[in-house]
Amino acid sequence: MFYVSLCKRGPGVRFNKNVYRTIALVTQFGINMLVPIFMCSFLGIWLDRKLGTNFIMIILFFIGAVSGGYNVYRLSKRYLKKDDPYSAYRHGASFYDDESRTDEDEGQDKQDSI
């Protein structure tokens, strides 16, 4: 009964896609950061046990952290790329400003409408 009341939406309730996209992006940041750290750490623990050492795990942990940080940097750079039409929407500007729109774009729009 409680589940049914949660599923019903009122007349003025709308879902915001930007919220879900942001949640997905934050989740991707976390996954892109944690997977290399865990993989390198477990590899370091395995190598430490096989070789009888105590420092390989620490070295590989930092290598995983750096590679995870680089993955997050690349993902955020791609997310905020200026040539992406969705990026212009996220930044509050229209993708086709008056200065950036060319005659070729207008011709393409006419062909698309035919």
C-alpha positions in Angstrom: 0.0 0.0 0.0 2.9 2.4 0.8 4.5 1.5 -2.5 1.4 2.4 -4.4 1.2 5.8 -2.8 4.8 6.5 -3.8 4.2 5.6 -7.4 1.3 8.0 -7.9 2.3 11.4 -9.2 0.3 14.5 -8.5 -0.9 16.7 -11.4 2.0 19.2 -11.1 4.8 16.7 -10.6 7.3 16.4 -13.5 10.6 14.6 -13.7 13.7 16.7 -14.4 16.1 14.9 -16.8 19.0 17.1 -15.8 18.8 15.7 -12.2 19.1 12.1 -13.5 21.9 13.1 -15.9 23.8 14.7 -13.0 23.3 11.7 -10.8 24.5 9.4 -13.6 27.6 11.6 -14.1 28.5 11.6 -10.4 28.1 7.8 -10.4 30.4 7.6 -13.4 32.9 9.8 -11.6 32.9 7.4 -8.6 33.2 4.3 -10.7 36.0 5.8 -12.9 37.9 6.7 -9.7 37.3 3.5 -7.6 37.8 0.8 -10.2 41.5 1.6 -11.0 42.3 2.0 -7.3 40.8 -1.3 -6.3 42.3 -3.2 -9.3 45.8 -1.8 -8.6 45.4 -2.4 -4.8 44.3 -6.0 -5.2 47.1 -6.6 -7.7 49.6 -5.0 -5.3 48.3 -7.2 -2.4 48.6 -10.3 -4.6 52.1 -9.4 -5.7 53.2 -8.6 -2.1 52.0 -12.1 -1.0 53.7 -13.8 -3.9 57.0 -11.9 -3.6 57.0 -11.5 0.2 57.3 -7.7 0.1 55.2 -5.0 1.8 55.6 -1.9 -0.5 54.2 -2.9 -3.9 50.6 -2.4 -2.8 51.3 1.1 -1.7 53.0 2.0 -5.0 50.2 0.4 -7.1 47.5 2.2 -4.9 49.0 5.6 -5.8 49.2 4.6 -9.5 45.6 3.6 -9.4 44.6 6.9 -7.7 46.5 8.9 -10.4 44.9 6.9 -13.2 41.5 7.2 -11.6 41.9 10.9 -11.3 43.0 11.1 -14.9 39.9 9.1 -16.0 37.7 11.6 -14.1 39.5 14.5 -15.7 38.9 13.1 -19.2 35.3 12.3 -18.5 34.6 15.9 -17.1 36.5 17.4 -20.1 34.4 15.4 -22.5 31.2 16.4 -20.6 32.1 20.1 -20.7 33.3 20.1 -24.3 32.2 23.3 -26.0 31.4 21.7 -29.4 28.8 19.4 -27.9 25.2 20.6 -28.4 24.3 19.2 -25.0 27.1 21.1 -23.4 25.8 24.4 -24.7 22.4 23.5 -23.2 24.0 22.7 -19.9 25.8 26.0 -19.8 22.6 28.0 -20.5 23.4 29.1 -24.0 21.8 28.0 -27.2 24.0 25.8 -29.5 23.5 28.1 -32.5 24.2 31.6 -31.5 23.8 34.3 -34.2 27.6 34.6 -34.6 28.3 30.9 -34.9 25.4 30.0 -37.3 26.6 29.9 -40.9 24.8 29.9 -44.2 25.7 26.2 -44.6 23.8 25.4 -41.3 20.7 27.3 -42.6 20.9 25.3 -45.9 21.1 22.1 -43.9 18.0 23.1 -41.9 16.1 23.7 -45.1 17.1 20.3 -46.4 16.1 18.6 -43.2 12.6 20.2 -43.3 11.9 18.9 -46.8 
